[in-house]
């Protein structure tokens, strides 16, 4: 069964229910419950509540409503009137250096190299920005493509294109002004030339998870924040200082190879998903936050292992209640190029699985 944000659901394997607050993947959603927490839940363990089901319908018995006040928050990634969409903050997917980016996000995350592609301008800074985008015309000159403002740590959807029209975004210029209500630094305006190499967009491994974007995407850096010149710091600067525009070249972001630190041989790795291996202070996390951190780190290592041509990754999930193991197995069903099995009992006991990458 497919769910959407806002659907009221009942847990099949335990009492109670809630409201779908986020779609994590085709097989996993977050469910907001009455105490304010969100629980990652497999869709196979949920039943949609039909509040308007007729009395004589079999679905009438599942008309329970729960006392949950739910409104789509910025974290549900809905666009508001000024197009701003709050960035994710998924630390398990690594760190992205503060700066200005293009993000190319396939609408269909199961078919990364076909279908429509969403293009976002990403403001991964603590500044408000004003932007203007110009595209090179084939016959020469420029065409104004878009302009507007973006809130701190937010992004705007610029265009949704099919693959036949990617050349429309091949080359151009992005100009940015930075504003903060208070601060010691004033940044000079940014002028970034970009030229997108689209052949990479037809390779699935080019699309990666990141900490700031939901789903797999190709990130192109227009400029890191640290590379933008500072006009002044405090009031003791020479007020006649010449203003120079920061000119940058756009470059594709290459994520760190997190799997490298887990390698046991050139084509194999062992990843320990115990929460104490992933965070500094596990006591500060609720159970739901622990599970989300483990699942995100699992996905990140799996994707990175695939991109680096590993053949086998052993994930140590522990014994516990079995929730983590069940969740990982459900996620692996979405990958046609992997198989999984229990890992060697002699080496890992009962709490590990081997993921074989074809």
C-alpha positions as CSV (number, residue, x, y, z in Angstrom):
1,X,0.0,0.0,0.0
2,X,1.2,3.5,-0.8
3,X,1.0,6.2,1.8
4,X,1.3,10.0,1.6
5,X,2.1,12.6,4.3
6,X,-1.0,13.2,6.4
7,X,-2.5,9.7,6.1
8,X,-3.8,8.4,9.5
9,X,-2.5,4.9,10.1
10,X,-2.8,2.0,12.6
11,X,0.1,-0.2,13.7
12,X,-0.6,-3.8,12.8
13,X,1.8,-5.5,15.2
14,X,1.2,-3.3,18.3
15,X,-1.5,-1.0,19.7
16,X,-2.0,2.6,18.7
17,X,-1.4,4.5,15.5
18,X,-0.6,8.0,14.2
19,X,-0.1,10.1,11.2
20,X,2.4,9.7,8.4
21,X,4.8,12.6,8.7
22,X,7.5,11.8,6.2
23,X,8.1,9.3,3.3
24,X,11.6,8.0,3.8
25,X,11.6,5.4,1.0
26,X,9.0,3.3,-0.8
27,X,9.2,0.8,2.0
28,X,9.7,3.1,5.1
29,X,7.8,6.1,6.5
30,X,7.9,8.2,9.7
31,X,4.8,8.0,11.8
32,X,4.0,10.9,14.2
33,X,2.5,9.5,17.5
34,X,0.6,11.3,20.3
35,X,3.7,11.9,22.5
36,X,5.3,14.0,19.8
37,X,7.8,11.4,18.6
38,X,8.3,10.2,15.0
39,X,8.8,6.4,14.5
40,X,10.3,4.9,11.3
41,X,7.9,2.1,10.4
42,X,7.8,-0.3,7.5
43,X,4.8,0.2,5.3
44,X,3.9,-3.5,5.5
45,X,3.3,-2.9,9.3
46,X,0.8,-0.1,8.8
47,X,-2.9,0.0,7.9
48,X,-4.5,3.2,6.6
49,X,-7.4,4.4,8.7
50,X,-10.5,5.1,6.6
51,X,-12.4,7.8,8.6
52,X,-15.1,8.1,6.0
53,X,-15.6,4.3,5.5
54,X,-19.3,3.3,5.3
55,X,-20.7,1.5,8.3
56,X,-21.4,-1.6,6.2
57,X,-17.8,-1.6,4.9
58,X,-15.2,-4.0,6.2
59,X,-12.9,-1.0,6.6
60,X,-15.4,0.5,9.2
61,X,-13.7,-1.4,12.0
62,X,-10.5,0.5,11.3
63,X,-11.9,4.0,11.7
64,X,-10.1,4.8,15.0
65,X,-8.8,8.3,15.2
66,X,-5.9,9.3,17.4
67,X,-5.5,12.6,19.3
68,X,-2.7,13.8,17.1
69,X,-2.5,17.4,15.9
70,X,-0.4,17.3,12.8
71,X,0.6,20.1,10.5
72,X,3.2,19.9,7.7
73,X,6.3,21.5,9.1
74,X,9.2,22.8,7.1
75,X,10.9,19.5,7.7
76,X,8.3,17.8,5.5
77,X,9.9,19.6,2.6
78,X,6.8,21.3,1.3
79,X,7.2,24.4,-0.7
80,X,5.8,27.6,0.8
81,X,4.7,30.7,-1.1
82,X,8.2,32.0,-1.7
83,X,9.5,28.6,-2.9
84,X,11.9,28.2,0.0
85,X,12.4,24.6,1.1
86,X,14.4,23.8,4.3
87,X,17.5,21.8,3.8
88,X,17.9,18.4,5.5
89,X,20.2,17.9,8.5
90,X,21.1,14.2,8.1
91,X,24.5,14.0,9.8
92,X,24.8,10.3,9.2
93,X,25.3,11.1,5.5
94,X,28.5,13.1,6.2
95,X,29.2,16.8,6.1
96,X,28.7,19.2,3.2
97,X,30.9,22.3,3.3
98,X,28.8,25.5,3.7
99,X,28.3,27.3,0.4
100,X,26.1,27.8,-2.7
101,X,25.2,24.8,-4.8
102,X,23.2,23.4,-7.6
103,X,21.4,20.2,-6.7
104,X,20.2,17.9,-9.5
105,X,17.6,15.5,-8.0
106,X,15.8,12.8,-10.0
107,X,12.1,12.8,-9.3
108,X,12.0,9.0,-9.5
109,X,14.6,7.8,-7.0
110,X,14.3,4.2,-8.3
111,X,15.2,5.2,-11.9
112,X,18.0,7.8,-11.5
113,X,19.1,8.1,-15.1
114,X,15.6,8.5,-16.7
115,X,12.6,10.7,-16.1
116,X,12.3,14.2,-14.9
117,X,15.2,16.0,-13.1
118,X,14.6,18.7,-10.5
119,X,17.1,21.5,-10.4
120,X,17.5,23.4,-7.1
121,X,19.7,26.4,-6.1
122,X,20.9,25.5,-2.6
123,X,21.9,28.1,0.1
124,X,23.9,26.1,2.6
125,X,24.9,29.1,4.6
126,X,23.5,31.2,7.5
127,X,23.0,34.2,5.2
128,X,19.9,35.3,3.4
129,X,20.8,35.6,-0.3
130,X,19.6,37.3,-3.4
131,X,20.4,35.5,-6.6
132,X,20.2,35.9,-10.3
133,X,20.8,33.2,-12.9
134,X,21.8,33.7,-16.6
135,X,22.0,30.9,-19.2
136,X,24.3,31.1,-22.3
137,X,22.3,31.4,-25.5
138,X,23.4,29.1,-28.3
139,X,23.6,32.0,-30.7
140,X,25.5,34.1,-28.2
141,X,24.7,36.3,-25.2
142,X,22.7,35.4,-22.1
143,X,19.1,34.8,-21.1
144,X,17.8,35.6,-17.6
145,X,16.7,32.3,-16.2
146,X,15.5,33.0,-12.7
147,X,16.0,35.4,-9.8
148,X,14.8,35.7,-6.2
149,X,15.8,35.2,-2.6
150,X,16.6,32.2,-0.5
151,X,16.5,31.9,3.3
152,X,19.4,30.6,5.3
153,X,19.9,26.8,5.0
154,X,17.2,26.5,2.3
155,X,16.8,25.9,-1.4
156,X,14.5,26.8,-4.2
157,X,13.3,24.7,-7.2
158,X,14.5,26.4,-10.4
159,X,13.3,24.0,-13.0
160,X,12.1,20.5,-13.7
161,X,13.4,19.1,-17.0
162,X,13.4,15.9,-19.0
163,X,16.8,14.5,-20.0
164,X,16.4,15.7,-23.6
165,X,16.5,19.3,-22.4
166,X,19.5,19.2,-20.0
167,X,21.5,21.2,-22.5
168,X,19.3,24.2,-21.5
169,X,21.3,24.3,-18.3
170,X,24.7,23.4,-19.6
171,X,26.4,26.8,-19.2
172,X,25.8,30.1,-17.5
173,X,26.4,32.5,-14.6
174,X,25.0,32.7,-11.1
175,X,25.3,36.0,-9.1
176,X,24.7,36.1,-5.4
177,X,24.4,38.8,-2.7
178,X,24.7,37.9,0.9
179,X,22.8,39.5,3.8
180,X,22.8,39.1,7.6
181,X,21.0,41.3,10.1
182,X,24.0,41.2,12.4
183,X,27.6,40.0,12.1
184,X,31.2,40.9,12.0
185,X,31.7,40.0,8.4
186,X,30.3,41.5,5.1
187,X,30.8,39.2,2.2
188,X,31.5,40.5,-1.3
189,X,29.1,39.5,-4.1
190,X,29.6,36.1,-5.7
191,X,29.9,35.7,-9.5
192,X,30.1,32.0,-10.4
193,X,30.5,30.6,-14.0
194,X,29.2,27.1,-14.4
195,X,29.5,24.5,-17.1
196,X,27.7,21.2,-16.4
197,X,29.1,18.0,-17.8
198,X,26.0,16.1,-18.5
199,X,27.4,12.7,-19.5
200,X,27.9,11.9,-15.8
201,X,24.1,12.3,-15.4
202,X,23.7,9.0,-17.2
203,X,25.7,7.0,-14.6
204,X,23.8,5.8,-11.5
205,X,26.8,6.0,-9.2
206,X,27.1,9.7,-9.9
207,X,24.0,10.3,-7.8
208,X,24.9,10.3,-4.0
209,X,23.2,10.8,-0.7
210,X,24.2,13.9,1.2
211,X,23.4,15.4,4.6
212,X,21.5,18.4,3.1
213,X,19.3,16.9,0.3
214,X,16.6,14.3,0.6
215,X,17.3,11.4,-1.7
216,X,20.2,10.9,-4.2
217,X,21.4,13.9,-6.2
218,X,24.3,15.4,-8.0
219,X,25.7,18.4,-6.2
220,X,27.6,21.1,-8.1
221,X,29.4,23.6,-5.9
222,X,29.2,27.2,-7.2
223,X,31.4,28.4,-4.3
224,X,32.2,27.3,-0.7
225,X,31.5,29.9,1.9
226,X,35.1,30.0,3.0
227,X,36.3,30.9,-0.5
228,X,34.2,34.0,-0.7
229,X,36.1,37.2,0.1
230,X,35.3,39.3,3.1
231,X,34.6,43.0,2.5
232,X,35.0,44.1,6.1
233,X,35.3,42.8,9.7
234,X,34.1,45.2,12.3
235,X,34.2,49.0,12.0
236,X,38.0,49.5,12.1
237,X,38.4,48.5,8.4
238,X,39.3,51.2,5.9
239,X,36.0,52.4,4.5
240,X,37.6,53.2,1.2
241,X,38.6,49.6,0.6
242,X,37.9,48.5,-2.9
243,X,35.0,46.1,-3.5
244,X,36.0,43.1,-5.5
245,X,33.6,40.5,-6.8
246,X,34.4,36.9,-5.9
247,X,34.6,35.0,-9.2
248,X,34.4,31.2,-9.0
249,X,34.1,28.2,-11.2
250,X,31.4,25.6,-10.5
251,X,32.8,22.2,-9.6
252,X,30.9,18.9,-8.9
253,X,31.0,17.8,-5.3
254,X,32.7,14.5,-4.8
255,X,31.5,13.0,-1.5
256,X,34.0,11.4,0.9
257,X,34.6,7.7,0.6
258,X,33.3,6.8,4.0
259,X,33.6,3.1,3.3
260,X,37.4,3.4,3.1
261,X,37.7,3.4,6.9
262,X,35.8,0.2,7.1
263,X,37.7,-1.8,4.5
264,X,39.2,-5.1,5.5
265,X,40.5,-5.8,1.9
266,X,40.3,-3.9,-1.4
267,X,36.8,-5.3,-2.1
268,X,35.4,-6.0,1.3
269,X,34.4,-4.0,4.4
270,X,33.0,-4.5,7.9
271,X,30.7,-1.8,9.3
272,X,29.6,-1.8,13.0
273,X,26.2,-0.3,13.4
274,X,26.1,-0.3,17.2
275,X,25.0,3.2,18.1
276,X,28.0,3.8,20.4
277,X,30.2,3.4,17.3
278,X,28.2,6.2,15.4
279,X,27.6,8.9,18.0
280,X,29.7,10.4,20.8
281,X,26.9,10.4,23.5
282,X,24.1,7.9,22.8
283,X,22.4,8.7,26.1
284,X,21.2,12.0,24.5
285,X,19.2,10.2,21.8
286,X,15.8,8.7,22.0
287,X,15.3,5.2,20.6
288,X,13.8,6.5,17.4
289,X,16.7,8.8,16.8
290,X,19.2,5.9,17.4
291,X,17.4,3.8,14.8
292,X,17.3,6.6,12.3
293,X,21.0,7.2,12.7
294,X,21.8,3.6,12.3
295,X,19.6,3.3,9.1
296,X,21.1,6.4,7.6
297,X,24.7,5.2,8.2
298,X,23.9,1.8,6.8
299,X,22.5,3.3,3.6
300,X,25.4,5.7,3.3
301,X,28.0,2.9,3.6
302,X,26.1,0.7,1.2
303,X,25.8,3.3,-1.5
304,X,29.5,4.3,-1.1
305,X,30.5,0.7,-1.2
306,X,28.6,0.2,-4.5
307,X,30.2,3.4,-5.9
308,X,33.7,2.0,-5.1
309,X,33.1,-1.5,-6.5
310,X,33.1,-3.4,-3.3
311,X,31.9,-7.0,-3.5
312,X,30.9,-7.6,0.1
313,X,30.0,-5.5,3.1
314,X,29.4,-7.1,6.5
315,X,27.1,-5.0,8.7
316,X,27.1,-5.7,12.4
317,X,23.6,-4.9,13.6
318,X,23.6,-6.7,17.0
319,X,20.9,-8.9,18.3
320,X,18.6,-6.7,20.4
321,X,14.9,-6.7,19.5
322,X,15.5,-7.4,15.8
323,X,14.0,-4.1,14.7
324,X,17.2,-2.8,13.1
325,X,17.9,-6.1,11.2
326,X,14.3,-6.2,9.9
327,X,14.5,-2.6,8.7
328,X,17.8,-3.2,6.9
329,X,16.4,-6.3,5.1
330,X,13.4,-4.3,4.0
331,X,15.6,-1.5,2.6
332,X,17.8,-4.1,0.8
333,X,14.7,-5.3,-1.1
334,X,14.8,-2.1,-3.1
335,X,18.2,-2.9,-4.5
336,X,18.2,-5.4,-7.4
337,X,21.9,-5.7,-7.5
338,X,22.5,-7.1,-3.9
339,X,21.9,-10.3,-2.0
340,X,22.2,-10.7,1.8
341,X,22.7,-13.6,4.2
342,X,23.6,-14.1,7.9
343,X,27.3,-13.5,8.4
344,X,29.7,-16.0,9.8
345,X,28.6,-17.1,13.3
346,X,32.2,-17.9,14.2
347,X,33.4,-14.4,13.4
348,X,30.3,-12.3,14.3
349,X,27.9,-14.4,16.3
350,X,24.2,-13.9,15.6
351,X,24.3,-10.2,15.1
352,X,25.6,-9.5,11.6
353,X,24.7,-9.9,7.9
354,X,26.7,-10.0,4.7
355,X,25.5,-7.9,1.8
356,X,26.9,-9.2,-1.5
357,X,27.0,-6.6,-4.2
358,X,26.7,-8.1,-7.7
